[in-house]
Amino acid sequence: MAYTIDRAISDASFEDVTERTRKALADHGFGVLTEIDVAATMKKKLDVYMPSYLILGACNPSMAHLAIGIEPRIGAMLPCNVIIRDTGNGDIGISAVDPVASMQAVANDRLTSVASEVRKMLETVVRDI
């Protein structure tokens, strides 16, 4: 099973795709709780270059509240990460975690249905970028 929902964009800059991603997330009820500039961190900590790579920790509060109510420890697997990266071949790649894949370790059918709903939402976000 794939563990991400993916799209490649070839007609935009990294900055433009990042802006479009933030907008698509907001338009579909997600807030960005965390942001990690992986390329900058690798340069600072290891003094190595890597192409632009950003991780956005996205959360839909209603869905997170529902999931935590069903499975209180599920917060260890939140938020939903979305990455934006320079693929090195002229494309900017977007990958969102597939919540259904990530929740397979939790044996709770009620949580699976929430994860399926969030998957649909993230598929729409990625499509709308």
FIDRENLUM-724280 format. One line per 3 residues: their letters; for each residue x, y, z of N, C-alpha, C, CB. Coordinates in steps of 0.1 Angstrom, whole numbers, plus 5000, padded with zeros to 4 digits. Glycine has a CB too. Example, Ala and Ser with C-alpha at 12.3 -4.5 7.8 and 13.67 -1.06 7.14 Angstrom:
! FIDRENLUM-724280
AS	5132/4943/5078/5123/4955/5078/5132/4967/5078/5113/4955/5090 | 5128/4978/5071/5137/4989/5071/5129/5000/5079/5141/4994/5057
! end
This chain:
! FIDRENLUM-724280
MAY	5008/4988/5000/5000/5000/5000/5009/5012/5000/4990/5000/5012 | 5005/5022/4992/5013/5035/4992/5010/5042/5005/5008/5044/4979 | 5020/5049/5009/5018/5056/5022/5017/5072/5020/5029/5053/5031
TID	5017/5076/5008/5015/5090/5005/5006/5093/4993/5029/5097/5002 | 5000/5105/4993/4992/5109/4982/5001/5119/4975/4978/5116/4987 | 5003/5117/4962/5014/5125/4955/5009/5132/4943/5025/5115/4951
RAI	5017/5143/4940/5015/5151/4928/5028/5158/4925/5003/5161/4930 | 5031/5159/4912/5043/5167/4907/5038/5179/4899/5052/5158/4899 | 5044/5190/4902/5040/5202/4894/5052/5207/4887/5034/5213/4904
SDA	5051/5209/4874/5063/5213/4867/5063/5228/4862/5064/5204/4855 | 5052/5235/4864/5051/5248/4858/5051/5259/4869/5038/5249/4850 | 5057/5257/4881/5057/5266/4891/5070/5265/4900/5045/5264/4900
SFE	5073/5276/4907/5085/5276/4915/5081/5269/4929/5090/5290/4918 | 5092/5266/4936/5090/5260/4949/5082/5269/4958/5104/5257/4956 | 5085/5282/4958/5077/5292/4966/5063/5292/4962/5084/5306/4964
DVT	5060/5292/4949/5046/5292/4944/5039/5280/4949/5046/5294/4929 | 5045/5268/4947/5038/5256/4951/5036/5256/4966/5047/5243/4947 | 5045/5261/4974/5044/5262/4988/5031/5271/4992/5056/5268/4995
ERT	5030/5282/4985/5019/5291/4988/5006/5284/4984/5021/5304/4980 | 5006/5278/4972/4994/5271/4968/4990/5259/4977/4996/5265/4953 | 5000/5253/4983/4997/5242/4992/4991/5247/5005/5010/5234/4995
RKA	4996/5258/5010/4991/5264/5022/4976/5268/5020/4999/5276/5027 | 4974/5274/5008/4960/5279/5005/4951/5267/5004/4960/5287/4992 | 4955/5256/4997/4946/5244/4995/4943/5238/5009/4953/5234/4986
LAD	4953/5237/5017/4951/5232/5031/4941/5240/5038/4964/5231/5039 | 4942/5253/5038/4933/5262/5045/4919/5261/5039/4938/5277/5044 | 4918/5261/5026/4905/5260/5019/4898/5247/5023/4907/5260/5004
HGF	4905/5237/5027/4898/5224/5031/4898/5222/5046/4905/5213/5024 | 4900/5232/5054/4898/5231/5068/4911/5227/5076/4888/5222/5071 | 4922/5227/5070/4935/5223/5077/4942/5236/5081/4943/5214/5068
GVL	4948/5235/5092/4958/5246/5097/4972/5240/5097/4954/5251/5111 | 4982/5248/5095/4995/5243/5096/5001/5246/5110/5005/5250/5085 | 5003/5235/5117/5008/5236/5131/5023/5237/5132/5003/5224/5139
TEI	5030/5230/5123/5044/5229/5123/5050/5231/5109/5049/5216/5130 | 5062/5236/5109/5069/5238/5096/5083/5235/5098/5066/5252/5090 | 5089/5226/5090/5103/5222/5091/5109/5224/5078/5104/5207/5097
DVA	5119/5233/5077/5127/5235/5065/5139/5225/5066/5132/5250/5064 | 5137/5213/5060/5146/5203/5061/5160/5206/5055/5141/5190/5055 | 5159/5213/5043/5171/5217/5036/5180/5226/5045/5168/5224/5023
ATM	5173/5236/5051/5180/5246/5060/5186/5239/5072/5171/5257/5064 | 5179/5229/5077/5183/5222/5089/5195/5213/5086/5172/5213/5095 | 5195/5207/5074/5206/5198/5070/5219/5207/5068/5203/5190/5057
KKK	5217/5219/5062/5228/5228/5060/5234/5232/5073/5224/5240/5051 | 5225/5236/5082/5230/5241/5096/5236/5231/5104/5218/5248/5103 | 5230/5219/5105/5234/5208/5114/5245/5200/5108/5223/5200/5118
LDV	5245/5197/5095/5255/5188/5089/5264/5195/5079/5247/5177/5083 | 5261/5207/5076/5268/5214/5065/5268/5207/5052/5282/5217/5069 | 5256/5202/5049/5254/5195/5036/5242/5202/5028/5250/5180/5038
YMP	5244/5202/5015/5233/5208/5007/5223/5198/5003/5239/5215/4994 | 5211/5201/5003/5201/5193/4997/5190/5203/4990/5194/5183/5007 | 5184/5198/4980/5174/5207/4974/5163/5211/4984/5168/5200/4961
SYL	5155/5221/4980/5144/5226/4989/5135/5214/4993/5136/5237/4982 | 5132/5214/5006/5124/5203/5012/5117/5208/5024/5133/5190/5015 | 5104/5210/5024/5097/5215/5035/5086/5206/5040/5090/5229/5031
ILG	5085/5204/5053/5075/5196/5059/5065/5205/5066/5081/5185/5068 | 5052/5204/5062/5041/5211/5069/5033/5201/5077/5032/5219/5058 | 5032/5204/5090/5024/5195/5098/5010/5201/5098/5030/5195/5113
ACN	5001/5195/5091/4987/5200/5089/4977/5193/5098/4983/5199/5074 | 4967/5200/5102/4957/5195/5111/4944/5200/5108/4961/5197/5126 | 4934/5192/5107/4920/5196/5106/4914/5194/5120/4912/5187/5095
PSM	4912/5205/5128/4908/5204/5142/4896/5194/5144/4905/5217/5147 | 4886/5195/5136/4874/5187/5138/4877/5172/5137/4863/5190/5128 | 4885/5168/5127/4889/5154/5125/4898/5150/5136/4895/5152/5111
AHL	4908/5158/5140/4917/5155/5151/4909/5153/5164/4928/5166/5153 | 4900/5161/5167/4892/5160/5179/4884/5147/5179/4882/5172/5180 | 4878/5144/5167/4871/5131/5166/4880/5119/5168/4864/5130/5152
AIG	4892/5119/5162/4901/5108/5163/4906/5106/5177/4913/5110/5154 | 4909/5117/5184/4914/5117/5198/4903/5112/5207/4919/5130/5203 | 4891/5115/5204/4879/5110/5212/4878/5095/5211/4867/5117/5208
IEP	4881/5090/5199/4880/5075/5196/4892/5068/5202/4879/5073/5181 | 4904/5074/5200/4917/5067/5204/4926/5078/5210/4923/5060/5192 | 4925/5080/5224/4933/5091/5230/4948/5092/5227/4931/5090/5244
RIG	4954/5080/5224/4969/5081/5222/4972/5084/5207/4975/5067/5225 | 4962/5086/5199/4964/5088/5184/4972/5101/5182/4951/5088/5177 | 4972/5110/5191/4979/5122/5190/4994/5120/5187/4978/5130/5202
AML	4999/5108/5191/5013/5105/5188/5015/5104/5173/5017/5092/5195 | 5004/5102/5165/5006/5101/5150/5001/5113/5143/4998/5088/5146 | 4998/5123/5150/4993/5136/5144/5004/5146/5145/4980/5141/5151
PCN	5004/5156/5136/4995/5160/5126/4998/5152/5113/4995/5175/5123 | 4990/5155/5103/4992/5149/5089/5003/5157/5082/4978/5150/5081 | 5014/5151/5080/5025/5158/5073/5023/5158/5058/5038/5151/5076
VII	5026/5170/5053/5026/5173/5038/5040/5178/5035/5014/5183/5034 | 5046/5172/5025/5060/5176/5021/5059/5183/5007/5070/5165/5021 | 5067/5193/5006/5069/5200/4993/5084/5199/4991/5064/5215/4993
RDT	5088/5194/4979/5102/5192/4977/5106/5194/4962/5106/5178/4981 | 5118/5199/4960/5124/5200/4947/5129/5186/4943/5136/5211/4947 | 5123/5181/4933/5127/5167/4929/5140/5166/4922/5116/5161/4921
GNG	5145/5177/4917/5158/5177/4910/5156/5175/4895/5167/5167/4916 | 5144/5173/4891/5142/5171/4876/5133/5182/4870/5137/5157/4874 | 5132/5193/4877/5124/5204/4873/5110/5204/4878/5123/5203/4858
DIG	5106/5194/4886/5093/5193/4892/5094/5197/4907/5087/5179/4890 | 5083/5201/4912/5081/5203/4926/5071/5192/4930/5076/5217/4930 | 5076/5183/4939/5067/5172/4944/5060/5176/4956/5076/5160/4946
ISA	5047/5172/4957/5039/5173/4969/5036/5159/4973/5027/5182/4967 | 5037/5156/4986/5033/5143/4991/5026/5145/5005/5045/5133/4993 | 5014/5140/5006/5007/5141/5019/5006/5127/5024/4993/5147/5017
VDP	5007/5125/5037/5006/5112/5043/4993/5107/5040/5009/5113/5059 | 4992/5094/5038/4979/5087/5037/4975/5082/5051/4980/5075/5026 | 4965/5089/5057/4962/5085/5070/4957/5071/5072/4951/5094/5075
VAS	4951/5065/5062/4947/5051/5063/4959/5042/5064/4938/5047/5050 | 4969/5044/5056/4982/5036/5057/4988/5038/5071/4991/5040/5046 | 4989/5051/5075/4996/5053/5088/4988/5048/5100/4998/5068/5090
MQA	4975/5046/5099/4967/5041/5110/4965/5026/5110/4953/5048/5109 | 4971/5019/5101/4970/5005/5100/4975/4998/5113/4977/4999/5088 | 4984/5004/5120/4989/4998/5132/4979/4999/5144/5002/5005/5136
VAN	4968/5007/5142/4958/5008/5153/4946/5000/5149/4955/5023/5155 | 4943/4990/5157/4932/4981/5154/4919/4987/5160/4934/4967/5160 | 4913/4997/5153/4901/5003/5157/4893/5007/5145/4904/5015/5167
DRL	4882/5000/5142/4874/5002/5130/4869/5017/5130/4863/4992/5129 | 4865/5022/5141/4860/5036/5141/4871/5046/5137/4855/5039/5156 | 4883/5043/5141/4894/5052/5137/4897/5051/5122/4907/5049/5145
TSV	4895/5039/5117/4897/5036/5102/4888/5045/5094/4896/5021/5099 | 4876/5046/5099/4866/5054/5091/4870/5069/5091/4852/5052/5096 | 4875/5074/5103/4880/5087/5103/4892/5089/5094/4883/5091/5118
ASE	4901/5080/5094/4913/5081/5086/4908/5081/5071/4922/5069/5088 | 4898/5073/5067/4893/5073/5054/4888/5087/5050/4883/5062/5052 | 4881/5093/5059/4875/5106/5056/4887/5117/5054/4866/5111/5068
VRK	4897/5116/5063/4908/5125/5062/4916/5122/5049/4917/5124/5074 | 4917/5110/5045/4924/5107/5032/4917/5114/5021/4924/5091/5030 | 4903/5113/5020/4896/5120/5010/4899/5135/5010/4881/5117/5011
MLE	4899/5140/5022/4902/5155/5023/4916/5158/5018/4900/5159/5038 | 4925/5150/5021/4939/5153/5016/4941/5150/5002/4949/5144/5024 | 4934/5140/4996/4934/5138/4982/4928/5151/4975/4925/5126/4978
TVV	4918/5157/4980/4912/5169/4974/4922/5181/4975/4899/5173/4981 | 4929/5182/4987/4939/5192/4989/4950/5191/4978/4945/5191/5003 | 4956/5179/4977/4966/5177/4967/4962/5180/4953/4972/5162/4968
RDI	4950/5175/4949/4944/5178/4936/4943/5193/4934/4930/5171/4935 | 4939/5201/4944/4936/5215/4943/4949/5224/4943/4927/5219/4953 | 4960/5218/4945/4972/5226/4946/4976/5231/4932/4984/5218/4952
! end
